[in-house]
Amino acid sequence: MNIQNSVYSKQEDNKNSPLLCHSYIATKEHTMKNFHYHMGYEIYWLTSGSVSAGVGDKVFSIKKGNMIIIPPYVPHRNEYSKTDNNFRTVINVSAGYLSDFMTEILDSFKDNPVIFFSPQHQDYISSIMKKIEKETNTEKKYSGHLRKAYITELLIYIQRHNTPAVTNSSETLIQNIIKY
C-alpha cells in the first residue's frame, strides 16, 4: 500500500444521522484506490478475513477479531486480499453525537488504533454491533435512546477488555524506512 503521493478526499457523512452502522462482505473489488476521511469517528470491526488498512501515515494488518478506531479527519483506506471474504461492520459517528467521556475513550486509541479481543469478547462485541445496526436501520419509538445506550455500552466494553494488537514487525520496519 503506497501511502506517499496518495490522493485524499472527504467522504460525505450522512447529514441526516449522527450515527451510521452497516455490515457487509468486502472483497478485492472493494479495495479503495484513494484515501478518504470523515468528519466523525469510524469504528471498523472485522469478523472474518483480513485487510491491510492505511491510516494516516501507517499501515496495519487487520485480522478477524480486530477493531480499528479512526479519528475524525484522519485519511484512511483499505486494501483487501484477492481470496478472502472479509465480513466487517462499520460505525460512523459524528463527534457531536458523543458525550465527553465517549470521546475520551475513542481518543485513547489515537496512538494504537488497532485493538484485538479474545474470542469470548468478540462474541459480546458482535452482539452489541448487531443491536446498534438494528436500531440504526429502524425508527421505532425510543430507537435514538437505544442507539446511544448501545454505543455507550460498546465504548465502555472496548475500553475495559481491549488488548493492543501486535503490529507486524516487517510493516514496522518498512514504516521506519519510509520515515527515514
C-alpha positions, -999 to 999 in steps of 0.1 A, spaced: 0 0 0 15 33 -11 9 60 15 31 86 -1 17 105 -32 -19 94 -23 -50 113 -32 -72 123 -3 -109 130 -5 -136 138 20 -162 111 22 -196 127 27 -211 117 61 -248 113 63 -260 147 74 -294 133 85 -280 109 111 -251 113 136 -247 75 137 -244 51 108 -239 14 111 -237 -12 83 -223 -47 78 -212 -63 45 -187 -86 29 -158 -68 13 -137 -84 -14 -107 -74 -36 -132 -53 -56 -139 -31 -25 -102 -20 -23 -101 18 -21 -79 35 -47 -77 67 -27 -75 77 9 -106 94 23 -116 109 56 -147 115 77 -157 144 99 -165 119 127 -151 87 141 -150 54 123 -152 22 143 -142 -7 120 -149 -43 132 -136 -73 112 -153 -106 119 -138 -127 91 -109 -123 67 -81 -98 67 -74 -64 54 -44 -40 51 -55 -6 65 -37 26 57 -45 50 85 -27 84 84 10 75 76 8 39 90 -2 6 76 -19 -20 98 -28 -57 92 -63 -62 104 -74 -97 111 -105 -115 124 -114 -101 158 -96 -68 153 -112 -34 156 -97 -2 144 -107 32 156 -101 60 131 -104 96 145 -121 124 126 -102 139 96 -76 111 95 -71 99 60 -75 61 56 -82 34 31 -84 -4 30 -68 -29 7 -84 -64 6 -68 -96 -4 -77 -115 -35 -91 -146 -18 -107 -136 15 -143 -127 21 -140 -100 47 -171 -95 68 -170 -62 85 -192 -39 104 -185 -2 103 -199 25 125 -195 62 116 -204 85 144 -202 123 145 -182 139 173 -212 160 183 -232 128 190 -208 117 217 -205 127 253 -171 139 266 -163 105 282 -172 87 249 -148 110 230 -122 104 257 -124 66 252 -122 69 214 -92 93 216 -74 70 239 -67 48 209 -51 75 187 -16 62 191 -25 25 188 -58 23 169 -59 -14 163 -74 -35 191 -76 -73 195 -103 -91 215 -103 -127 228 -130 -150 212 -151 -146 243 -151 -108 240 -156 -110 202 -189 -127 206 -201 -100 230 -189 -72 208 -206 -88 178 -239 -89 197 -236 -51 206 -227 -43 170 -258 -62 158 -280 -42 182 -265 -9 170 -271 -18 134 -306 -30 140 -315 3 158 -297 24 132 -319 9 105 -352 13 123 -371 43 135 -393 29 163 -401 48 194 -370 53 215 -346 39 189 -325 70 193 -321 63 230 -312 27 224 -286 36 198 -270 60 223 -271 33 250 -256 6 228 -228 29 215 -220 38 251 -220 1 261 -197 -7 232 -172 20 240 -171 11 277 -167 -26 268 -138 -20 244 -121 3 269 -123 -24 296 -115 -55 275 -91 -45 248 -56 -58 241 -35 -37 217 -29 -57 186 6 -68 178 19 -49 148 36 -69 120 73 -63 125 80 -62 88 54 -35 84 70 -16 113 104 -19 96 90 -7 63 73 23 80 106 32 98 125 30 65 99 53 48 102 78 77 140 78 74 
